Amino acid sequence: MAFFGFLSDVKIGRLSLSTLLSALIILLICIIVSIVISKILRKIISRGKIDSVLAGFIRSAVKVALWILTAVIVAESLGIPSTSLVAAFSVVGLALSLSVQNTLSNLFSGLTVLVTKPFVAGDYIETPDISGTVKSVTLFYTVLRTPDNKPVYVPNSDITKSRISNCSREAQRRLDMTFRASYNDSTEQVKAALTKVIFEDARIFSDPAPQVIIISFDSSSVKYGVRVWVSNADYWGVNFDMNEAVRSSFVRNGITMAYDHLDVRISND
């Protein structure tokens, strides 16, 4: 008792040594409790099916909350009113939120993407501004890999504001292509040439059935449409190969692959 009385008599500024020692013990206890809670949370997250980025954010948010709670408890033990400390945290938080509005917008947009999952890593997506394969989703950026293997970092706020087409969500995908032929070539001949190319490619599904149709009669050509269903993995391969095969088929069958042009005729009258 005499020892504690001695500690109470020894003061550093306005605080006694016993108060500082108590605050230190409380700080150590809070740190231990925080470590235990963090370990329990890590186990809970590892057992659940939670995205790794979202899991990291949850752990960070809980850690920050625990540190703030620790600061409030230690401040109370030192005789500092918790209301003053909370008010100080509020002012600092407001100042930070105003200075990093765009960052916070990207942060919450990233959380929205992680929770709603309109796409996941490996999906090929298209937006009005860019398209590519999703490489990763971080809290602030969505990283896309373009077809020419360039990583593009798109702010999450731009992603959530855009219309997103997920081209990988379904196993099958329809390929729509257009070809132009001359008015001098019969419709039956052009359709037969296109149909032959379709059935020669084993990657094209027979169900749903392929379609060869006339889309429009333009000023210099007839526009034909080809609609076929393929697997996602074969989409681009079939697209490129069809262009080459149709070109060769038109040449073999004497079909003119038309283009926009203007005929000028000079009369001597």
Summary of the structure (lengths in Angstrom):
residues: 269
radius of gyration: 33.8
end to end distance: 128.2
largest distance: 129.4
contacts: 702
relative contact order: 0.08
helix: 52%
strand: 20%
